[in-house]
Amino acid sequence: MASDHEEAPVVNKNKRFRKEKRAFSLVILHVHSSLQSLTFPHSWKVDQFTAADNKAGTFTEESSFATLFPKYREKYLREAWSAVTQALDTHGIACQLDLIHGSMSVRTTRKTYDPYIILKARDLIKLLARGVAVGQAVKILDDNVACDIIKIGNIVRNKERFVKRRQRIIGPDGSTLKAIELLTQCYVLVQGNTVSVMGPYKSLKEVRRIVLDCMKNIHPIYRIKELMIKRELAKDPQLATESWDRFLPQFRKKHLRTSEKTAKKHEKLETKNEARKAAGLAPDAASKPEKKVYTPFPPAQQPRKVDLQLESGEYFLKPHEKKRREERERREKQNETTAKRRAERAEVYVAPIEEAAPTVDERRKRRRKELETEMDGDEPPNEGKAGKKKKRKVKDVEDTESGSL
């Protein structure tokens, strides 16, 4: 009887109320197969929001946004503010330019019918504050255009490294920036510590990825190459449902081993020596540190800070005396540094040493020596008439020089 009835499985009392999980993998496969049979349009058409679509009428509350702008943008904003006001009036948005506090503000009015347009107006004044021209910034009011302001100022601490990597986004003559704009269909402006981007939502992610990777020392050319491959793959309808990972390049950082680093260093040194040899200079020998003599004995124990203070007598000083001594040492050090910097600045104003023009007597002596060396040549000095002729000639030259002076 007991053999006929199977024994009930032992269930843990802590798990007796748990339900069995459904086979989600089967559900996902069923949904995937049903989606494949459907056909979707290439892009969903979004109708423009008009006043007739706002059934509720005027808004019950007023929404407003404000943003600050730098001092150098004041002149441009003052000239172009009429164009901004005209663009926002069509959507029923009021705007104000405060030159005293250096801020721009936008707010809804009773004429505003689109509830989302206030966020677009907020993006508009943000772009104007970041250096975007009015003609370009007004395009943000379109429903198909979005914007993203990428902050890059706090990614790199070193100022020189930050400037180099920011310049890498622009590229030589703006070629890299132009390639990014063409591939992503976005407007990109690099200004100060931010990068302003305008374009479709999908492309904003790509530009943000390129910019942040560039600031993390990954060159934009890798991402540009990847975007070019993706654009070519999108033209093939057979690859629309397949993964593109096998086509995309996998870029990895190359870590050199110690031997490779040494070989690279020697190669650079050889190139340098060849260049010096071609220029007629002596080859530059690699400076190796001197080998220390091995001793099995440990080095002598260094004295403690207290021992040094006992030797100098500082240990027995009172607190106010110690403080006075430290201040005096600090002041002396500051005076030395100040004098050194003052001397460096004064070097610019020191007049260079100029050679004075030779006087009349110096020129006569020099001319006389030149004539004597010319007449003497390799022959021994002649006495008699030849010597007298030579002296007479030197005297004639001196007379002519004095006459010219």
C-alpha positions as CSV (number, residue, x, y, z in Angstrom):
1,M,0.0,0.0,0.0
2,A,2.9,2.3,0.9
3,S,4.6,1.4,-2.4
4,D,1.6,2.4,-4.4
5,H,1.5,5.9,-3.1
6,E,4.6,8.0,-3.8
7,E,6.0,9.8,-0.8
8,A,5.4,13.5,-0.8
9,P,8.7,15.6,-1.3
10,V,10.0,17.2,1.9
11,V,9.6,20.9,1.6
12,N,11.6,23.4,3.7
13,K,9.3,25.3,6.1
14,N,11.0,28.6,5.1
15,K,10.2,27.9,1.4
16,R,6.7,26.4,1.6
17,F,4.9,29.6,0.4
18,R,7.2,30.1,-2.6
19,K,5.7,29.7,-6.1
20,E,7.5,28.1,-9.0
21,K,9.0,30.5,-11.5
22,R,7.6,30.7,-15.0
23,A,9.8,29.8,-17.9
24,F,10.6,33.4,-19.0
25,S,12.9,32.2,-21.7
26,L,10.0,30.6,-23.5
27,V,7.9,33.8,-23.2
28,I,10.8,35.9,-24.6
29,L,11.2,33.5,-27.5
30,H,7.4,33.7,-28.2
31,V,7.4,37.6,-28.1
32,H,10.5,37.7,-30.3
33,S,9.0,35.5,-32.9
34,S,5.7,37.5,-32.9
35,L,7.7,40.8,-33.3
36,Q,9.6,39.5,-36.3
37,S,6.3,39.0,-38.1
38,L,5.3,42.6,-37.6
39,T,6.6,45.5,-39.8
40,F,7.4,48.9,-38.2
41,P,7.9,52.1,-40.1
42,H,11.4,53.5,-40.4
43,S,10.7,56.5,-38.2
44,W,7.5,57.3,-36.3
45,K,6.0,60.6,-37.5
46,V,5.6,63.1,-34.7
47,D,2.9,65.7,-35.4
48,Q,3.6,69.3,-34.3
49,F,1.9,70.4,-31.1
50,T,-0.5,73.3,-31.9
51,A,-2.8,75.5,-29.8
52,A,-5.7,73.2,-30.8
53,D,-4.1,70.2,-29.1
54,N,-4.1,72.0,-25.7
55,K,-7.6,71.1,-24.5
56,A,-7.1,72.4,-20.9
57,G,-6.5,76.0,-21.9
58,T,-4.2,78.3,-20.1
59,F,-1.8,77.1,-17.4
60,T,-2.8,77.4,-13.8
61,E,0.8,78.1,-12.6
62,E,3.7,80.1,-14.1
63,S,7.0,78.2,-14.8
64,S,10.3,80.1,-15.1
65,F,14.0,79.3,-15.5
66,A,17.1,81.6,-15.2
67,T,20.8,81.1,-16.0
68,L,23.9,83.3,-15.6
69,F,26.2,84.2,-18.5
70,P,29.8,85.3,-18.5
71,K,30.9,89.0,-18.8
72,Y,32.3,88.6,-22.3
73,R,28.9,87.5,-23.7
74,E,27.1,90.7,-22.6
75,K,27.8,92.7,-25.7
76,Y,26.7,90.0,-28.1
77,L,23.5,89.2,-26.1
78,R,22.5,92.8,-25.9
79,E,22.8,93.1,-29.7
80,A,21.0,89.7,-30.5
81,W,18.3,89.8,-27.7
82,S,15.7,91.2,-30.1
83,A,16.0,88.0,-32.3
84,V,15.7,85.8,-29.1
85,T,12.5,87.7,-28.0
86,Q,11.0,87.4,-31.5
87,A,11.7,83.6,-31.6
88,L,10.1,83.0,-28.2
89,D,7.1,85.2,-28.7
90,T,5.8,82.9,-31.4
91,H,5.5,80.2,-28.7
92,G,4.1,82.5,-26.0
93,I,7.3,82.6,-23.9
94,A,8.4,85.9,-22.2
95,C,12.2,86.4,-21.8
96,Q,14.3,89.0,-19.9
97,L,17.9,90.0,-20.0
98,D,19.3,91.3,-16.7
99,L,22.7,93.1,-17.4
100,I,23.1,94.2,-13.7
101,H,23.2,90.6,-12.3
102,G,24.3,89.0,-15.6
103,S,21.4,86.6,-16.0
104,M,18.8,85.5,-18.5
105,S,15.3,84.3,-17.6
106,V,12.3,82.8,-19.4
107,R,8.8,82.2,-18.2
108,T,5.4,81.1,-19.4
109,T,2.5,83.5,-20.1
110,R,-1.2,83.2,-20.7
111,K,-0.5,82.8,-24.4
112,T,1.7,79.7,-23.8
113,Y,-0.1,76.5,-25.1
114,D,2.8,74.0,-25.3
115,P,3.7,72.7,-21.8
116,Y,7.1,71.4,-22.9
117,I,8.3,74.6,-24.7
118,I,9.4,76.1,-21.4
119,L,12.1,73.4,-21.2
120,K,13.2,74.2,-24.7
121,A,13.4,77.9,-23.8
122,R,15.6,76.9,-20.8
123,D,17.9,75.0,-23.1
124,L,18.0,78.0,-25.5
125,I,19.3,80.4,-22.8
126,K,21.8,77.8,-21.6
127,L,23.2,77.5,-25.1
128,L,23.4,81.3,-25.5
129,A,25.3,81.5,-22.2
130,R,27.8,78.9,-23.5
131,G,28.7,80.8,-26.6
132,V,26.4,79.4,-29.3
133,A,25.2,81.9,-31.9
134,V,21.5,83.0,-31.8
135,G,20.8,81.6,-35.3
136,Q,22.0,78.2,-34.3
137,A,20.6,78.2,-30.7
138,V,17.0,79.0,-31.9
139,K,16.9,75.6,-33.7
140,I,16.6,74.0,-30.2
141,L,12.9,75.1,-30.2
142,D,12.3,72.4,-32.9
143,D,10.9,69.1,-31.5
144,N,13.4,67.0,-33.4
145,V,16.4,68.8,-32.0
146,A,17.8,68.3,-28.5
147,C,20.9,69.6,-26.7
148,D,23.5,68.4,-24.3
149,I,26.1,70.5,-22.4
150,I,29.1,68.2,-21.5
151,K,31.2,69.4,-18.6
152,I,34.9,68.5,-19.2
153,G,36.6,70.9,-16.7
154,N,36.8,68.5,-13.8
155,I,38.0,65.4,-15.6
156,V,41.7,66.3,-16.0
157,R,43.5,68.1,-13.2
158,N,46.7,69.2,-15.0
159,K,46.0,72.4,-17.0
160,E,48.4,71.7,-19.8
161,R,47.1,68.2,-20.3
162,F,43.5,69.5,-20.2
163,V,44.3,72.0,-23.0
164,K,46.0,69.4,-25.2
165,R,43.1,66.9,-24.8
166,R,40.5,69.6,-25.5
167,Q,42.4,70.6,-28.6
168,R,42.4,67.0,-29.7
169,I,38.6,67.2,-29.9
170,I,38.9,70.0,-32.4
171,G,41.8,68.5,-34.3
172,P,44.1,70.2,-36.8
173,D,42.2,73.1,-38.5
174,G,39.0,71.7,-37.0
175,S,39.1,68.5,-39.0
176,T,38.2,66.1,-36.2
177,L,35.3,68.3,-35.1
178,K,34.0,68.5,-38.6
179,A,34.2,64.7,-38.9
180,I,32.2,64.3,-35.7
181,E,29.6,66.7,-36.9
182,L,29.2,64.9,-40.3
183,L,28.9,61.4,-38.8
184,T,26.5,62.3,-36.0
185,Q,24.5,65.1,-37.7
186,C,25.1,67.3,-34.7
187,Y,26.4,70.8,-34.0
188,V,29.4,70.8,-31.6
189,L,30.9,73.8,-30.0
190,V,34.0,73.5,-27.7
191,Q,34.0,76.5,-25.3
192,G,36.0,76.8,-22.1
193,N,35.2,74.0,-19.7
194,T,32.1,72.7,-21.6
195,V,31.2,71.2,-25.0
196,S,27.8,72.2,-26.3
197,V,26.0,69.7,-28.6
198,M,22.8,70.1,-30.6
199,G,21.2,67.3,-32.7
200,P,19.1,64.2,-32.5
201,Y,18.8,62.3,-29.2
202,K,20.6,59.2,-30.5
203,S,23.6,61.2,-31.8
204,L,23.9,63.1,-28.5
205,K,25.0,59.9,-26.8
206,E,27.6,59.2,-29.4
207,V,29.1,62.7,-29.1
208,R,29.1,62.5,-25.3
209,R,31.0,59.2,-25.5
210,I,33.6,60.6,-27.9
211,V,34.2,63.8,-25.8
212,L,34.5,62.0,-22.5
213,D,36.7,59.3,-23.9
214,C,38.9,61.9,-25.5
215,M,39.3,63.6,-22.1
216,K,40.3,60.1,-20.7
217,N,43.1,59.9,-23.2
218,I,41.3,57.8,-25.9
219,H,41.8,59.5,-29.3
220,P,38.5,60.5,-31.1
221,I,39.8,58.8,-34.3
222,Y,38.9,55.4,-32.8
223,R,35.3,56.3,-32.2
224,I,35.1,58.1,-35.6
225,K,36.3,54.9,-37.4
226,E,33.7,52.9,-35.5
227,L,30.9,55.3,-36.5
228,M,32.0,55.1,-40.2
229,I,31.8,51.3,-40.1
230,K,28.3,51.5,-38.4
231,R,27.1,53.8,-41.1
232,E,28.2,51.4,-43.9
233,L,26.7,48.4,-42.1
234,A,23.3,50.3,-41.7
235,K,23.0,50.4,-45.5
236,D,22.8,46.5,-45.7
237,P,19.2,45.4,-44.8
238,Q,20.4,41.8,-44.2
239,L,22.5,43.0,-41.2
240,A,19.6,44.8,-39.6
241,T,18.7,41.9,-37.2
242,E,22.3,40.7,-36.6
243,S,25.0,41.8,-34.2
244,W,27.7,44.0,-35.6
245,D,30.3,43.2,-33.0
246,R,32.3,41.1,-35.4
247,F,32.7,44.0,-37.8
248,L,33.6,46.7,-35.2
249,P,37.3,47.1,-34.3
250,Q,38.4,46.1,-30.8
251,F,40.9,48.7,-29.5
252,R,42.9,47.8,-26.5
253,K,45.5,49.7,-24.6
254,K,49.0,48.3,-25.3
255,H,51.0,47.7,-22.2
256,L,54.8,47.4,-23.0
257,R,56.9,44.9,-21.1
258,T,60.2,46.1,-19.5
259,S,62.3,44.6,-22.4
260,E,60.1,46.4,-25.0
261,K,60.5,49.7,-23.1
262,T,64.3,49.2,-23.0
263,A,64.4,48.4,-26.7
264,K,62.3,51.5,-27.5
265,K,64.7,53.6,-25.4
266,H,67.8,52.3,-27.1
267,E,66.2,52.9,-30.6
268,K,65.4,56.5,-29.7
269,L,69.0,57.0,-28.4
270,E,70.5,55.5,-31.7
271,T,68.3,57.9,-33.8
272,K,69.5,60.8,-31.7
273,N,73.2,59.8,-32.1
274,E,72.8,59.4,-35.8
275,A,71.3,62.9,-36.1
276,R,74.2,64.3,-33.9
277,K,76.7,62.5,-36.1
278,A,75.2,63.9,-39.3
279,A,75.4,67.4,-37.7
280,G,79.1,66.9,-36.9
281,L,78.6,66.6,-33.1
282,A,79.8,64.0,-30.7
283,P,77.4,61.2,-29.9
284,D,75.4,61.5,-26.6
285,A,76.4,58.7,-24.3
286,A,73.7,57.2,-22.2
287,S,74.2,58.3,-18.6
288,K,74.2,55.2,-16.3
289,P,74.1,55.5,-12.6
290,E,77.3,54.5,-10.8
291,K,77.2,51.1,-9.2
292,K,77.3,51.1,-5.4
293,V,79.8,49.0,-3.6
294,Y,78.1,46.0,-1.9
295,T,78.5,45.8,1.8
296,P,77.0,43.1,4.0
297,F,76.6,45.5,6.9
298,P,73.4,47.6,7.3
299,P,73.7,51.4,7.2
300,A,74.2,53.4,10.4
301,Q,71.0,54.2,12.3
302,Q,69.7,57.7,11.6
303,P,69.3,60.0,14.6
304,R,65.7,60.7,15.8
305,K,64.1,64.1,15.6
306,V,64.4,64.5,19.3
307,D,68.1,63.7,19.2
308,L,68.6,66.4,16.5
309,Q,66.7,68.9,18.6
310,L,68.9,68.1,21.7
311,E,72.0,68.6,19.7
312,S,70.9,72.0,18.3
313,G,69.4,73.1,21.6
314,E,65.9,73.5,20.2
315,Y,64.5,70.9,22.5
316,F,65.0,73.2,25.6
317,L,63.4,76.3,24.0
318,K,60.0,77.5,25.3
319,P,56.9,77.4,23.0
320,H,56.9,81.1,22.3
321,E,60.7,81.0,21.5
322,K,60.2,78.1,19.1
323,K,57.4,80.0,17.4
324,R,59.5,83.1,17.1
325,R,62.4,81.0,15.7
326,E,60.1,79.4,13.1
327,E,58.7,82.7,12.0
328,R,62.2,84.2,11.6
329,E,63.3,81.2,9.5
330,R,60.2,81.5,7.4
331,R,60.7,85.2,6.9
332,E,64.3,84.7,5.9
333,K,63.3,82.0,3.4
334,Q,60.6,84.3,2.0
335,N,63.1,87.2,1.6
336,E,65.6,84.9,-0.2
337,T,62.8,83.8,-2.6
338,T,61.6,87.4,-3.2
339,A,65.2,88.6,-3.9
340,K,65.7,85.7,-6.3
341,R,62.5,86.4,-8.2
342,R,63.2,90.2,-8.3
343,A,66.6,89.4,-9.8
344,E,65.0,87.2,-12.4
345,R,62.5,89.9,-13.3
346,A,65.3,92.6,-13.4
347,E,67.4,90.5,-15.9
348,V,65.0,91.5,-18.7
349,Y,65.8,95.2,-18.2
350,V,69.6,94.8,-18.0
351,A,71.1,96.5,-21.1
352,P,73.3,94.2,-23.2
353,I,77.1,94.8,-23.3
354,E,77.9,96.8,-26.4
355,E,81.3,97.2,-27.9
356,A,82.4,100.9,-28.1
357,A,83.4,102.3,-31.5
358,P,87.3,102.5,-31.9
359,T,88.8,106.0,-31.4
360,V,90.9,107.8,-34.0
361,D,94.2,106.8,-32.4
362,E,93.1,103.1,-32.2
363,R,92.2,103.1,-35.9
364,R,95.5,104.7,-36.8
365,K,97.5,102.1,-34.8
366,R,95.5,99.2,-36.3
367,R,95.9,100.6,-39.8
368,R,99.6,101.1,-39.3
369,K,99.9,97.4,-38.1
370,E,98.0,96.2,-41.1
371,L,100.2,98.1,-43.5
372,E,103.4,96.9,-41.8
373,T,102.3,93.3,-42.1
374,E,101.4,93.8,-45.7
375,M,104.7,95.4,-46.6
376,D,106.9,93.0,-44.6
377,G,105.4,89.8,-45.8
378,D,107.9,87.0,-45.4
379,E,110.9,89.2,-46.3
380,P,113.3,90.5,-43.6
381,P,113.1,94.3,-42.9
382,N,115.2,96.3,-45.3
383,E,117.4,99.2,-44.1
384,G,118.3,102.3,-46.0
385,K,116.1,103.7,-48.8
386,A,113.5,100.9,-48.6
387,G,113.0,101.5,-44.9
388,K,112.6,105.3,-45.5
389,K,110.1,104.7,-48.3
390,K,108.0,102.4,-46.0
391,K,108.0,105.0,-43.2
392,R,107.1,107.7,-45.6
393,K,104.2,105.6,-46.9
394,V,102.8,105.0,-43.4
395,K,103.0,108.7,-42.7
396,D,101.1,109.5,-45.9
397,V,98.3,107.1,-44.9
398,E,98.1,108.7,-41.4
399,D,97.8,112.1,-43.0
400,T,95.0,111.0,-45.3
401,E,93.1,109.5,-42.4
402,S,93.4,112.6,-40.3
403,G,92.3,114.7,-43.3
404,S,89.2,112.5,-43.8
405,L,88.4,112.8,-40.1
